[in-house]
Structures are given as C-alpha cells and as structure tokens.
Amino acid sequence: MIGGGKNSPRTQKGRIMDKRHFDIELDNLREKLVLMASKVELLINQSIESIRRKDVSIAQAVLGMDKEINLLEIEIEEAAIALIARHQPAAGDLRFLIGAIKINNDLERIGDHGVNIAQNAVVLAALPDVKPLADLPWMAGLAIGMLKDSLDSFISADPGKARDVCTRDDQVDELKDQIIRVVLTYMMEKPDFISHGLTLILVSRNLERIADLATDISEEAIYIHQGKVIKHGIEKQSG
Amino acid sequence: MTDTPGNLPRFNKLDVRNLDLFYTKFQALKAVSIAVQQNMITALIGPSGCGKSTLLRCFNRMNDLIPGVRISGKALLDGEDIYDPSVDVTDLRKKVGMVFQRPNPFPLSVYSNVVYGLRVAGVHNTSRLDEIAEKSLRGAWLWDLLKDKLHQPALELPLDQQQRLCVARLLAIQPDVILMDEPCSALDPIATTKIEELMMDLKKNYTIIIVTHNMQQAARVSDFTGYMLLGEMVEFGETNAVFTKPAQKLTEDYITGKYG
C-alpha cells in the first residue's frame, strides 16, 4: 500500500510504487489458486490410494473433496473476471489473470478425473483380486509427479521445472498404451476378467488425462512467467 | 473484490428515496433512489449532464446556492432528512465534506489550510491545532512529505499534493462522508493512482461518494456503482456485478463504450 507514517508514500518520479490495492487483490487470488492446487493434489493422491488399498471409504471421501474444489473453481473464476473487468490489467498482471483462469479450469478437470478414478476404485473393490494392477501404480506415480511439478513451477515461477514436465508427457502416453495392450490380452484370454480389465483401462485413461492437464498447467506457467507460448510443439514469444 | 473493512456490519449511511430535482423547469433528477453504505466507496458514473454531480451536491445541500432549485423526495443521512427545515446547513457540511474537481487550497500556508475550519469553529489552542494538523496530514499521506514545509504556501505544492491537502483540510473537521466531484480530472495518471489509493485507505473510516467521468476509475476504486442517464438512476449495484454482468442493456452499452 502507498501509505502514510513509517510505510509512507514512495511514489515520487522514477521510483517503483509500493504495493497497490490491486496487487493485494492479485495476491489474494494467487493464494486461492494455491489452495485449489493443494486440494486437487490431495484429491488425486487419495483417489490413487483408494485404488491401491481397494478402500471404498477413501473413494467416498474423494467425492466430498471434489465438491469443495468445484465451489472454489467458481470463486476463483469470478474473482479473476472481476479483476480483469475492473482494472484492465496489462503485461504480467494480464498474463497472470488469464493463466489463472486456465489453470483453475485445468485443476477442476483434474479433480473430475480423480473422481472418476475413485468411482473405478469402488468397482474394483467389489471384484475379486486377479492380476496385480499391471503398470498402473507406476503410471500413477508419474502422473502425480507431473502434477506436483507443474504446480510447483507455477507457484515458484520455475520455467525450467515446467519444461521438464512437458517432456514427461510422452512417457505417460506410452505407459497407457502398454497397459491397454496388456489388459486387452488378459481380457481375450479370460473373458471373466473383462469387467476388471475395462475398469483398469478407464483408470489408465484418467491418469493419462491428468498428465495432459499437468502439461497444460506447465505451459501456462511458462506463459505467465516468461510470456512464451510453447503449445502444440510451437514456441514463440507472445506479442 | 476491493478489500472492504473487516467485519463491519453494513448499513446505509445515506438513503435517497424518490428524489426529484428541478432547476426551475428543467428536471435534473428523476425519482432517484439509492442506498449508500457506510465505509464503502460509491461511484456515480454517466455521460455529461446525466445528473451525477447534481445528485452529489444534494448530499451537502450545495444545490441550495443555485436559484430556482426545487427538490422533492427524501435524502436521509443516518436516517435524518437532510432537507428538514431544522437542519443547520453548516453542521451538515461539517459531516458531509467535499473535494472538488480542481484542487482549491486557500492562498495560505499548508498548516493554515489544514486548521482553517477549526479556527473558524473557534479552536485556537496551538497544541490542539498542531495535533489535528499532523493527524489530518497523515490521513492524507502528506505528513512525511510536508512536515518540514508546513509554512510553505499551499499553492506552491504540486497539484496532487494540493488535492490531498484539500482532503486533509476535510479530515481536520472530522466528517462522516466525503464527496468527491471528479477529484482526479486535473491530475496525471501517477497522481491519480495516489488519490485512488488514498480513497481506498480512507474508506476504513469514512463513507466516500465519487462522481467520475472516468469509468475505469469507478471500476478500480468503488464498491458500489450507480449509472445515471438523463437524470435517472439506470442501475445501481455492487461494482463487480455492474462491470461484469450489468442488469440493464443501457448500462452495458455505456460501460462497453457503445454509448456515451
């Protein structure tokens, strides 16, 4: 704040102004987005845990967490839109607000994929144990790692980490294809495994989408912090 | 989204109900009704001649000075009718101060400007005057800049400091409501930012109503916005709502630049 007393106005020519009220509002929005990110990360971890432990109660808790995330998504989106409408932000402030809206949307969708996984956990819990979960735990570890690093890259303004996340997406895609191949073979061999196998394929599909969205978040983090667009194999300086 | 002060209960500082105002035969305000909440900044926007300054001047009865003005309807300050015959207009203007378009300090020193109102009110105790002068200048973020220049002529200050001195002069008489009529129209963007930040600081203790031609300024600083057109209050509501999803097509046309 530009203010009197000890924190007096230092807004003379040539000096950077102290924090404006607008900056405080941006900080508040950033804090809400970090809260959203932490909730989504927890939800995904719990959804994977519900699969690993075949624990229906964890799966049900995930559904409750998703409701909180949905409400927070609306709150963040409305706050970002209001800030754009009222302050006509430019440069880094504008990139942050546009990026915040996109990341917010990505996070909410990641939450939905976590819910899908938890619902699959409920199905799996009712089925007899057959084969180990193929490479699903490994794939889940990779997807969660990408999600965590993408959020870190956004929060701690680390474009290097964001770029690293983008390079890991192919590995997750390959794992998904591999899991589908293995599970399909199993299903052909043992038709009574079909229900089980389809559920595993759905889980792998959800994990693959989480990794895709983590990549999107990383791309947004690079755009916010460096103004560079690196989507679709294209890299260019914005504007 | 602006940081509204703490958990203060919201209540209406000013209530305007069906207010009509005529300049002789011309009707400048048509059945205007709004509720101005305490410790909030309320902005009045609209094209030139829409009645926003007229409405602002109703709140401290500045329109009384214009011949041929007729008013009907109610304007209540803390539930008391501003236009009741028993109201002492001087007392009203102590409670409802005004900052004008161009900074208008008196041709006196900085110090004399700030304590002017107090001296007129009969306060002559030097230590009391010094104390209030410091407090008022601090309130307008001028103390650090001017504490060693208190006896400099006020008219030598840069324009934004003159405008903030006018705010300090108001604060000295401890008003409840501060009316601002285009307070930044004579200022450059940096000076404008200083006044806007000051307003957001002042609302912790005062209720502020600002008339501005600058729609973006209304969007940036205010909690509530009223859009006026041809003497009517087309829309009045929370600024976030007015600037993101206005209820009236006329408001949308104005704030998106299609009209006005």
HADDOCK unambig.tbl for C-alpha pairs under 7 A between the chains (distance, minus, plus):
assign (segid A and resid 2 and name CA) (segid B and resid 197 and name CA) 6.74 0.50 0.50
assign (segid A and resid 3 and name CA) (segid B and resid 141 and name CA) 5.97 0.50 0.50
assign (segid A and resid 4 and name CA) (segid B and resid 138 and name CA) 5.63 0.50 0.50
assign (segid A and resid 4 and name CA) (segid B and resid 141 and name CA) 4.48 0.50 0.50
assign (segid A and resid 5 and name CA) (segid B and resid 138 and name CA) 6.69 0.50 0.50
assign (segid A and resid 5 and name CA) (segid B and resid 144 and name CA) 6.89 0.50 0.50
assign (segid A and resid 8 and name CA) (segid B and resid 144 and name CA) 6.81 0.50 0.50
assign (segid A and resid 9 and name CA) (segid B and resid 141 and name CA) 6.82 0.50 0.50
assign (segid A and resid 20 and name CA) (segid B and resid 197 and name CA) 7.00 0.50 0.50
assign (segid A and resid 21 and name CA) (segid B and resid 197 and name CA) 6.89 0.50 0.50
assign (segid A and resid 79 and name CA) (segid B and resid 1 and name CA) 6.99 0.50 0.50
assign (segid A and resid 82 and name CA) (segid B and resid 240 and name CA) 5.69 0.50 0.50
assign (segid A and resid 82 and name CA) (segid B and resid 244 and name CA) 6.39 0.50 0.50
assign (segid A and resid 85 and name CA) (segid B and resid 243 and name CA) 6.12 0.50 0.50
assign (segid A and resid 85 and name CA) (segid B and resid 244 and name CA) 6.31 0.50 0.50
assign (segid A and resid 86 and name CA) (segid B and resid 216 and name CA) 6.66 0.50 0.50
assign (segid A and resid 86 and name CA) (segid B and resid 219 and name CA) 4.50 0.50 0.50
assign (segid A and resid 86 and name CA) (segid B and resid 220 and name CA) 5.16 0.50 0.50
assign (segid A and resid 86 and name CA) (segid B and resid 243 and name CA) 6.82 0.50 0.50
assign (segid A and resid 87 and name CA) (segid B and resid 219 and name CA) 6.87 0.50 0.50
assign (segid A and resid 87 and name CA) (segid B and resid 220 and name CA) 5.48 0.50 0.50
